[in-house]
Amino acid sequence: MEFIINNLPILICAVVGIALLIFEMFMPGFGIPGISGIALLIVSVVFTWMEHGMLAGLGAALVVIVAGGLAVYLSLRSASRLGRWPTVSTS
C-alpha cells in the first residue's frame, strides 16, 4: 500500500493521460486533450525516472507506450462495434 501512495502522482498522470488521449479520439477538436494527455504521459515517465532511476524510467516508458496503444486499439474496436464509426470494407 505504501508503494501506491508514494507513486500516486505518477499513476494519476499516466491514467489521466491515457483517458485524455481516448477522449481526444472520440471528441476531435482543437487538440488540447490530446496534447495534454501526451504531456501527462511524458511527465509520468519523467517522474518515474527521477524517483526510481533510469531502468525504471525506461520500463515506465515501455508500459506507457503499450498501455496507451492498447487503450487506443480497444476503444477504436469497441466504437466500431457499437456503430459510432462506419467500418471500411476492402472489397
Residue, then its C-alpha position, 0 to 999 in steps of 0.5 A: m500500500e505504501f508503494i501506491i501512495n508514494n507513486l500516486p502522482i505518477l499513476i494519476c498522470a499516466v491514467v489521466g493521460i491515457a483517458l485524455l488521449i481516448f477522449e481526444m479520439f472520440m471528441p476531435g477538436f482543437g487538440i488540447p486533450g490530446i496534447s495534454g494527455i501526451a504531456l501527462l504521459i511524458v511527465s509520468v515517465v519523467f517522474t518515474w525516472m527521477e524517483h526510481g532511476m533510469l531502468a525504471g524510467l525506461g520500463a515506465a516508458l515501455v508500459v506507457i507506450v503499450a498501455g496507451g496503444l492498447a487503450v487506443y486499439l480497444s476503444l477504436r474496436s469497441a466504437s466500431r462495434l457499437g456503430r459510432w464509426p462506419t467500418v471500411s470494407t476492402s472489397 
